[in-house]
Structure formats: structure tokens, C-alpha cells
């Protein structure tokens, strides 16, 4: 997976100028990296609007804290760590809202028969769409690790660094996510 900071000298210069308050340098830095940041956010969140919001929020945070950036780490690692964490926060928030909505929905439909089955809802979708839909039901940590490893091809070590989870925690969440998706998919396929 090609990353946008191939020319580290240019990135370093833009970061230094941004640290000095140069907004045009920061704009150039943002332009260089926003597409890839959006790609990560979209693949995790599966929503254009949410992905755009996350990328925008990530760059606002970077601008506010650019003076803290140390070039011992690649700029992209820092940026994508921020994007991943913001996505994770959104997924946790979305999961809480979904759980509340689902409880209210169940209570309101307690006496109504369910007229459509899960199989009829996913009929006509290809395997990838089914798996992505099932992934939305995973707990946030499992979903994040699954998306980063299996859809973005990040290594376990990179995911550990981005999410600040231990390597063992990343592996465990990935294993649980894959198992849950496999079981849910097999159940769908009957």
C-alpha cells in the first residue's frame, strides 16, 4: 500500500514551515495527505460524510498540535493514528446510539410480527458487501482492527502503534472479529 509521503524531505520542510505558522505550507501538507486519510476513514466508517468529518477534524487537531510533532515518526503514521482514533471514537458513539435505538425499536415492536428476514435483506449483495454489513455489528475494537488489517493491509505492529493497543490485544481482537464474521456469514448462508 503506497503512502503519500514518499518525498520525506518535502514533508519535513512543510511540517517545519507549518510549525512556524505558515498556513500555506500546512495547506500543501493537507493536500498531499487528505486523500489517503479519507480512504482510511471511509473504509473504517463506510460513510462519505463521516469520513470527511473525521479527516477535517484530524487536520484541525494536527494544526493545533503541529508544534508537538517529532520527526522520529513518519508524518503519515501520526496523521493516520489520529484518523484511526477519531474513527474509533465515532464507532463507539455510533454503537451506543444504535444500542439505544435498537432497545427502543424492540420495545415499540414487541407485539408486531417481524415481516422480513435477514436473508431477504442481504439477498442480491455480493460477499464483500455482506461481510462489511456484518462488520458493523462487531464491537468497535474488533471492527477497527478487522478494517485496518483485512481491508487496509496494515501490519499488526502498525495497528498496535496506531491504536495504542498491545500486539496481543490487536491479534486477539482480529481473531475474535474474524471468528464472529465467519459464524455470522455462515449463519446467513444457512
Phi and psi restraints in degrees (value plus and minus 20) as a CYANA .aco file:
   2 UNK   PHI     -96.3   -56.3
   2 UNK   PSI     113.8   153.8
   3 UNK   PHI    -126.0   -86.0
   3 UNK   PSI     131.2   171.2
   4 UNK   PHI     -94.6   -54.6
   4 UNK   PSI     -28.7    11.3
   5 UNK   PHI    -119.7   -79.7
   5 UNK   PSI      29.1    69.1
   6 UNK   PHI     -80.4   -40.4
   6 UNK   PSI     -57.2   -17.2
   7 UNK   PHI    -118.2   -78.2
   7 UNK   PSI      63.3   103.3
   8 UNK   PHI     -81.0   -41.0
   8 UNK   PSI     -50.8   -10.8
   9 UNK   PHI     -84.5   -44.5
   9 UNK   PSI     -61.1   -21.1
  10 UNK   PHI     -86.2   -46.2
  10 UNK   PSI     -64.3   -24.3
  11 UNK   PHI     -80.8   -40.8
  11 UNK   PSI     -64.9   -24.9
  12 UNK   PHI     -80.5   -40.5
  12 UNK   PSI     -63.6   -23.6
  13 UNK   PHI     -83.5   -43.5
  13 UNK   PSI     -64.7   -24.7
  14 UNK   PHI     -84.0   -44.0
  14 UNK   PSI     -58.0   -18.0
  15 UNK   PHI     -85.4   -45.4
  15 UNK   PSI     -65.4   -25.4
  16 UNK   PHI     -79.9   -39.9
  16 UNK   PSI     -63.3   -23.3
  17 UNK   PHI     -87.6   -47.6
  17 UNK   PSI     -55.8   -15.8
  18 UNK   PHI     -85.2   -45.2
  18 UNK   PSI     -60.0   -20.0
  19 UNK   PHI     -80.0   -40.0
  19 UNK   PSI     -50.6   -10.6
  20 UNK   PHI    -103.0   -63.0
  20 UNK   PSI     -19.6    20.4
  21 UNK   PHI      76.0   116.0
  21 UNK   PSI     -10.0    30.0
  22 UNK   PHI     -97.5   -57.5
  22 UNK   PSI      84.1   124.1
  23 UNK   PHI     -90.2   -50.2
  23 UNK   PSI     -50.0   -10.0
  24 UNK   PHI     -89.6   -49.6
  24 UNK   PSI     -56.1   -16.1
  25 UNK   PHI     -85.6   -45.6
  25 UNK   PSI     -60.8   -20.8
  26 UNK   PHI     -85.3   -45.3
  26 UNK   PSI     -58.4   -18.4
  27 UNK   PHI     -80.3   -40.3
  27 UNK   PSI     -61.4   -21.4
  28 UNK   PHI     -85.6   -45.6
  28 UNK   PSI     -61.2   -21.2
  29 UNK   PHI     -81.6   -41.6
  29 UNK   PSI     -62.9   -22.9
  30 UNK   PHI     -84.2   -44.2
  30 UNK   PSI     -64.8   -24.8
  31 UNK   PHI     -80.2   -40.2
  31 UNK   PSI     -59.1   -19.1
  32 UNK   PHI     -84.2   -44.2
  32 UNK   PSI     -52.2   -12.2
  33 UNK   PHI    -134.3   -94.3
  33 UNK   PSI     -29.7    10.3
  34 UNK   PHI     -87.4   -47.4
  34 UNK   PSI     -53.8   -13.8
  35 UNK   PHI     -82.7   -42.7
  35 UNK   PSI     -65.3   -25.3
  36 UNK   PHI     -91.3   -51.3
  36 UNK   PSI     -57.6   -17.6
  37 UNK   PHI     -83.3   -43.3
  37 UNK   PSI     -61.2   -21.2
  38 UNK   PHI     -83.0   -43.0
  38 UNK   PSI     -61.8   -21.8
  39 UNK   PHI     -78.3   -38.3
  39 UNK   PSI     -64.0   -24.0
  40 UNK   PHI     -84.5   -44.5
  40 UNK   PSI     -68.7   -28.7
  41 UNK   PHI     -81.6   -41.6
  41 UNK   PSI     -61.3   -21.3
  42 UNK   PHI     -86.7   -46.7
  42 UNK   PSI     -62.3   -22.3
  43 UNK   PHI     -85.7   -45.7
  43 UNK   PSI     -48.9    -8.9
  44 UNK   PHI    -100.9   -60.9
  44 UNK   PSI     -66.6   -26.6
  45 UNK   PHI    -110.8   -70.8
  45 UNK   PSI     -43.7    -3.7
  46 UNK   PHI      39.1    79.1
  46 UNK   PSI      14.4    54.4
  47 UNK   PHI    -166.0  -126.0
  47 UNK   PSI     102.1   142.1
  48 UNK   PHI     -79.6   -39.6
  48 UNK   PSI     -67.7   -27.7
  49 UNK   PHI     -82.8   -42.8
  49 UNK   PSI     -65.9   -25.9
  50 UNK   PHI     -85.5   -45.5
  50 UNK   PSI     -59.0   -19.0
  51 UNK   PHI     -83.2   -43.2
  51 UNK   PSI     -63.7   -23.7
  52 UNK   PHI     -81.7   -41.7
  52 UNK   PSI     -63.1   -23.1
  53 UNK   PHI     -81.2   -41.2
  53 UNK   PSI     -63.2   -23.2
  54 UNK   PHI     -83.8   -43.8
  54 UNK   PSI     -65.0   -25.0
  55 UNK   PHI     -83.1   -43.1
  55 UNK   PSI     -63.3   -23.3
  56 UNK   PHI     -81.4   -41.4
  56 UNK   PSI     -66.2   -26.2
  57 UNK   PHI     -83.9   -43.9
  57 UNK   PSI     -57.1   -17.1
  58 UNK   PHI     -82.1   -42.1
  58 UNK   PSI     -64.9   -24.9
  59 UNK   PHI     -90.4   -50.4
  59 UNK   PSI     -51.5   -11.5
  60 UNK   PHI     -82.8   -42.8
  60 UNK   PSI     -65.1   -25.1
  61 UNK   PHI     -83.6   -43.6
  61 UNK   PSI     -60.9   -20.9
  62 UNK   PHI     -83.5   -43.5
  62 UNK   PSI     -64.1   -24.1
  63 UNK   PHI     -79.0   -39.0
  63 UNK   PSI     -63.2   -23.2
  64 UNK   PHI     -86.5   -46.5
  64 UNK   PSI     -50.6   -10.6
  65 UNK   PHI    -138.3   -98.3
  65 UNK   PSI      -3.1    36.9
  66 UNK   PHI     -80.8   -40.8
  66 UNK   PSI     -48.7    -8.7
  67 UNK   PHI     -84.7   -44.7
  67 UNK   PSI     -43.8    -3.8
  68 UNK   PHI    -103.1   -63.1
  68 UNK   PSI     -33.1     6.9
  69 UNK   PHI     -87.8   -47.8
  69 UNK   PSI     109.9   149.9
  70 UNK   PHI    -133.2   -93.2
  70 UNK   PSI     113.8   153.8
  71 UNK   PHI     -97.4   -57.4
  71 UNK   PSI      -1.7    38.3
  72 UNK   PHI     -94.1   -54.1
  72 UNK   PSI     -43.6    -3.6
  73 UNK   PHI    -131.1   -91.1
  73 UNK   PSI     132.2   172.2
  74 UNK   PHI     -85.6   -45.6
  74 UNK   PSI     125.7   165.7
  75 UNK   PHI     -79.2   -39.2
  75 UNK   PSI     -60.2   -20.2
  76 UNK   PHI     -83.3   -43.3
  76 UNK   PSI     -56.0   -16.0
  77 UNK   PHI     -83.0   -43.0
  77 UNK   PSI     -63.0   -23.0
  78 UNK   PHI     -84.1   -44.1
  78 UNK   PSI     -67.8   -27.8
  79 UNK   PHI     -80.7   -40.7
  79 UNK   PSI     -69.0   -29.0
  80 UNK   PHI     -91.2   -51.2
  80 UNK   PSI     -48.1    -8.1
  81 UNK   PHI     -82.6   -42.6
  81 UNK   PSI     -63.3   -23.3
  82 UNK   PHI     -84.8   -44.8
  82 UNK   PSI     -64.6   -24.6
  83 UNK   PHI     -81.0   -41.0
  83 UNK   PSI     -66.0   -26.0
  84 UNK   PHI     -82.6   -42.6
  84 UNK   PSI     -63.6   -23.6
  85 UNK   PHI     -84.4   -44.4
  85 UNK   PSI     -60.7   -20.7
  86 UNK   PHI     -84.2   -44.2
  86 UNK   PSI     -59.4   -19.4
  87 UNK   PHI     -83.2   -43.2
  87 UNK   PSI     -63.4   -23.4
  88 UNK   PHI     -81.1   -41.1
  88 UNK   PSI     -63.8   -23.8
  89 UNK   PHI     -80.8   -40.8
  89 UNK   PSI     -60.6   -20.6
  90 UNK   PHI     -86.0   -46.0
  90 UNK   PSI     -60.6   -20.6
  91 UNK   PHI     -84.6   -44.6
  91 UNK   PSI     -61.4   -21.4
  92 UNK   PHI     -82.3   -42.3
  92 UNK   PSI     -63.6   -23.6
  93 UNK   PHI     -85.2   -45.2
  93 UNK   PSI     -62.8   -22.8
  94 UNK   PHI     -82.8   -42.8
  94 UNK   PSI     -61.0   -21.0
  95 UNK   PHI     -83.2   -43.2
  95 UNK   PSI     -61.5   -21.5
  96 UNK   PHI     -83.3   -43.3
  96 UNK   PSI     -64.7   -24.7
  97 UNK   PHI     -83.5   -43.5
  97 UNK   PSI     -61.7   -21.7
  98 UNK   PHI     -83.8   -43.8
  98 UNK   PSI     -63.6   -23.6
  99 UNK   PHI     -81.3   -41.3
  99 UNK   PSI     -61.5   -21.5
 100 UNK   PHI     -84.3   -44.3
 100 UNK   PSI     -65.4   -25.4
 101 UNK   PHI     -82.3   -42.3
 101 UNK   PSI     -63.9   -23.9
 102 UNK   PHI     -83.0   -43.0
 102 UNK   PSI     -60.6   -20.6
 103 UNK   PHI     -83.3   -43.3
 103 UNK   PSI     -63.7   -23.7
 104 UNK   PHI     -85.1   -45.1
 104 UNK   PSI     -60.3   -20.3
 105 UNK   PHI     -83.9   -43.9
 105 UNK   PSI     -64.8   -24.8
 106 UNK   PHI     -81.9   -41.9
 106 UNK   PSI     -61.7   -21.7
 107 UNK   PHI     -85.2   -45.2
 107 UNK   PSI     -59.5   -19.5
 108 UNK   PHI     -94.9   -54.9
 108 UNK   PSI     -44.5    -4.5
 109 UNK   PHI    -128.4   -88.4
 109 UNK   PSI       0.1    40.1
 110 UNK   PHI     -74.4   -34.4
 110 UNK   PSI     -56.1   -16.1
 111 UNK   PHI    -125.5   -85.5
 111 UNK   PSI     -16.2    23.8
 112 UNK   PHI    -114.5   -74.5
 112 UNK   PSI     117.6   157.6
 113 UNK   PHI     -91.4   -51.4
 113 UNK   PSI     125.1   165.1
 114 UNK   PHI    -100.4   -60.4
 114 UNK   PSI     101.1   141.1
 115 UNK   PHI    -114.4   -74.4
 115 UNK   PSI     -33.1     6.9
 116 UNK   PHI    -153.3  -113.3
 116 UNK   PSI     123.7   163.7
 117 UNK   PHI    -115.0   -75.0
 117 UNK   PSI     141.1   181.1
 118 UNK   PHI     -81.7   -41.7
 118 UNK   PSI     -56.7   -16.7
 119 UNK   PHI     -82.3   -42.3
 119 UNK   PSI     -59.1   -19.1
 120 UNK   PHI     -90.5   -50.5
 120 UNK   PSI     -47.4    -7.4
 121 UNK   PHI     -90.8   -50.8
 121 UNK   PSI     -56.0   -16.0
 122 UNK   PHI    -115.4   -75.4
 122 UNK   PSI     -24.2    15.8
 123 UNK   PHI     -78.9   -38.9
 123 UNK   PSI     116.8   156.8
 124 UNK   PHI      72.1   112.1
 124 UNK   PSI     -30.7     9.3
 125 UNK   PHI    -109.7   -69.7
 125 UNK   PSI     132.0   172.0
 126 UNK   PHI    -102.0   -62.0
 126 UNK   PSI     153.2   193.2
 127 UNK   PHI     -77.7   -37.7
 127 UNK   PSI     -62.3   -22.3
 128 UNK   PHI     -82.5   -42.5
 128 UNK   PSI     -64.9   -24.9
 129 UNK   PHI     -82.5   -42.5
 129 UNK   PSI     -56.8   -16.8
 130 UNK   PHI     -84.5   -44.5
 130 UNK   PSI     -65.8   -25.8
 131 UNK   PHI     -85.0   -45.0
 131 UNK   PSI     -61.7   -21.7
 132 UNK   PHI     -83.6   -43.6
 132 UNK   PSI     -57.9   -17.9
 133 UNK   PHI     -86.1   -46.1
 133 UNK   PSI     -61.9   -21.9
 134 UNK   PHI     -86.5   -46.5
 134 UNK   PSI     -53.8   -13.8
 135 UNK   PHI     -84.1   -44.1
 135 UNK   PSI     -47.5    -7.5
 136 UNK   PHI     -84.6   -44.6
 136 UNK   PSI     -39.7     0.3
 137 UNK   PHI    -108.3   -68.3
 137 UNK   PSI     -29.4    10.6
 138 UNK   PHI     -89.3   -49.3
 138 UNK   PSI     133.4   173.4
 139 UNK   PHI     -79.1   -39.1
 139 UNK   PSI     130.7   170.7
 140 UNK   PHI     -72.3   -32.3
 140 UNK   PSI     -63.9   -23.9
 141 UNK   PHI     -84.0   -44.0
 141 UNK   PSI     -63.3   -23.3
 142 UNK   PHI     -85.1   -45.1
 142 UNK   PSI     -62.9   -22.9
 143 UNK   PHI     -82.6   -42.6
 143 UNK   PSI     -64.5   -24.5
 144 UNK   PHI     -80.9   -40.9
 144 UNK   PSI     -69.3   -29.3
 145 UNK   PHI     -83.8   -43.8
 145 UNK   PSI     -62.6   -22.6
 146 UNK   PHI     -80.2   -40.2
 146 UNK   PSI     -67.7   -27.7
 147 UNK   PHI     -82.5   -42.5
 147 UNK   PSI     -63.9   -23.9
 148 UNK   PHI     -88.9   -48.9
 148 UNK   PSI     -61.1   -21.1
 149 UNK   PHI    -100.9   -60.9
 149 UNK   PSI     -72.5   -32.5
 150 UNK   PHI    -107.2   -67.2
 150 UNK   PSI     -41.3    -1.3
 151 UNK   PHI    -127.3   -87.3
 151 UNK   PSI     -50.6   -10.6
 152 UNK   PHI    -121.5   -81.5
 152 UNK   PSI     -31.6     8.4
 153 UNK   PHI      43.7    83.7
 153 UNK   PSI       7.9    47.9
 154 UNK   PHI     -93.3   -53.3
 154 UNK   PSI     130.7   170.7
 155 UNK   PHI     -98.4   -58.4
 155 UNK   PSI     143.5   183.5
 156 UNK   PHI     -78.8   -38.8
 156 UNK   PSI     -62.5   -22.5
 157 UNK   PHI     -82.4   -42.4
 157 UNK   PSI     -63.4   -23.4
 158 UNK   PHI     -84.5   -44.5
 158 UNK   PSI     -60.6   -20.6
 159 UNK   PHI     -84.7   -44.7
 159 UNK   PSI     -61.3   -21.3
 160 UNK   PHI     -79.1   -39.1
 160 UNK   PSI     -64.7   -24.7
 161 UNK   PHI     -85.4   -45.4
 161 UNK   PSI     -64.5   -24.5
 162 UNK   PHI     -85.6   -45.6
 162 UNK   PSI     -60.8   -20.8
 163 UNK   PHI    -115.2   -75.2
 163 UNK   PSI     -29.7    10.3
 164 UNK   PHI      41.5    81.5
 164 UNK   PSI       7.0    47.0
 165 UNK   PHI    -115.7   -75.7
 165 UNK   PSI     131.4   171.4
 166 UNK   PHI     -88.1   -48.1
 166 UNK   PSI     140.2   180.2
 167 UNK   PHI     -78.1   -38.1
 167 UNK   PSI     -61.5   -21.5
 168 UNK   PHI     -81.9   -41.9
 168 UNK   PSI     -60.0   -20.0
 169 UNK   PHI     -86.6   -46.6
 169 UNK   PSI     -60.2   -20.2
 170 UNK   PHI     -81.7   -41.7
 170 UNK   PSI     -68.3   -28.3
 171 UNK   PHI     -81.5   -41.5
 171 UNK   PSI     -63.2   -23.2
 172 UNK   PHI     -83.6   -43.6
 172 UNK   PSI     -64.5   -24.5
 173 UNK   PHI     -85.9   -45.9
 173 UNK   PSI     -57.2   -17.2
 174 UNK   PHI     -85.1   -45.1
 174 UNK   PSI     -63.9   -23.9
 175 UNK   PHI     -81.9   -41.9
 175 UNK   PSI     -65.9   -25.9
 176 UNK   PHI     -84.1   -44.1
 176 UNK   PSI     -60.4   -20.4
 177 UNK   PHI     -83.6   -43.6
 177 UNK   PSI     -67.1   -27.1
 178 UNK   PHI     -82.8   -42.8
 178 UNK   PSI     -61.7   -21.7
 179 UNK   PHI     -83.7   -43.7
 179 UNK   PSI     -65.7   -25.7
 180 UNK   PHI     -83.4   -43.4
 180 UNK   PSI     -61.7   -21.7
 181 UNK   PHI     -86.5   -46.5
 181 UNK   PSI     -61.2   -21.2
 182 UNK   PHI     -82.0   -42.0
 182 UNK   PSI     -65.7   -25.7
 183 UNK   PHI     -84.6   -44.6
 183 UNK   PSI     -64.4   -24.4
 184 UNK   PHI     -85.8   -45.8
 184 UNK   PSI     -59.3   -19.3
 185 UNK   PHI     -86.7   -46.7
 185 UNK   PSI     -65.1   -25.1
 186 UNK   PHI     -81.7   -41.7
 186 UNK   PSI     -58.2   -18.2
 187 UNK   PHI     -84.1   -44.1
 187 UNK   PSI     -59.5   -19.5
 188 UNK   PHI     -84.5   -44.5
 188 UNK   PSI     -61.5   -21.5
 189 UNK   PHI     -95.5   -55.5
 189 UNK   PSI     -36.5     3.5
